[in-house]
Amino acid sequence: MNLAPAVRLYGKRGSPQAYAIRDFLQRSDVPFEWIGLENQEPAPAELGLESVDDSRLPVCIFSDGTRMERPTVRQVTEKLGWFLHPSREEYDVAIYGAGPAGLSASVYAASEGLKTVLVERFAVGGQAGTSPRIENYLGFPEGISGAELAERAREQAMKFGAEILIQRAGVRGEFTPSKGVVDLDDGTRLVSRVSVCTTGVEYRRLGLPDEDRLFGAGIYYGAGASEAKLCGNEHVVMVGAGNSSAQASLHIAHYARKVTIVMRGERLNDNVSEYLVDRVTRTPNIELMPKSKVVALHGDDILRAVTIRSCETGEERTIETSFLFLCLGGVPNTQWAKEVGIIRDEQGYLVTGPDLRKFGPVTESWKLNREPYYLETSMPGVFAAGDVRHGSIKRVASAVGEGAMTIAFVHRYLASG
């Protein structure tokens, strides 16, 4: 069923500001219509702009007629009625990160009577929210988009009374065995008896010149569900050889003239589920470039081409493209843990439960006469679940399971205190 768009978004192709809004709306499962403006065309009369280079772009027009010129994502969030403020001075549990693990923890915590707040710095769903289709999650034999799954979970958590604060990021935290105090970037201070970290991972980058400048103007991190329909008759380059890149390539191939998957490994089978390997290899407009890497980006105001080098021969090939999607795995969002002395592994993932023994004594922060619970960090009352945790399985189902399991340990912790 096609829903009437809640938002009409006008903007120029390659506008990072327009992309940020488009990406947020797509990941939040908000119906919207994108009207791309081309340089050679005059601005639509209804916009009242002199040209497509007008500094007031992008423009959002909402279903009630409200017009916003060059809005931030937070302003769009406020207009949708999603930017909320905490209602309590203290919560039983504060959950940081609204990916599958955080959403699951919120549903179970709130449904079991805990005063629950969930904090997310961008959009509900995390990286899973960018997936155009998740087919191996239990109960959805036809698959479900990451955005729809996240939106269902958001509604479920709120139904049970969880408060969800989006467009917030933590800037500092103080943790003791009896309380967590976290300051958010908007000045909000959250106090909770228990803290749960489900912050997931940051997208890994290529580390090439102009990468930051061209982000949102041809370079995109993740599966790029919001951009697929804009790839008509384009040669698209996808970097990475995991399930997310394979699923994204299949989705984009419906619209693009050609999709080239660049991967360092020799075989797609090494990291991709068999059912996806079969589909990718059978799709005529998907090309594989094994043992290769992107070594240069070319563009002015938007991406124009990329150079790819063979890791075996050193031979280079330049592909003209305005769409480069990077699915390179991630780096855990745990700098805050280093600052407060919570134990991380060599890659920055949070170490929990029995694994803590492998990383030396925890006596500096551990003052209790018991061993840490399975998903508890080296700080009593601070738990971790999902991709951010050392040794986690990087799957939606396992993240959901860990989120639910965490709340069982939260109850034990609260009962013992």
Helices and strands as residue ranges (DSSP letters): E 7-12, H 16-27, E 32-37, G 45-47, E 59-62, E 67-69, H 73-79, E 91-96, H 100-111, E 116-120, G 126-130, H 146-159, E 163-166, E 170-176, E 179-184, E 189-197, E 201-203, E 219-221, G 228-230, E 235-239, H 243-253, E 258-262, G 268-270, H 274-282, E 286-289, E 292-299, E 303-310, E 316-320, E 324-326, E 330-332, H 335-340, G 353-359, E 382-384, G 386-388, H 396-416
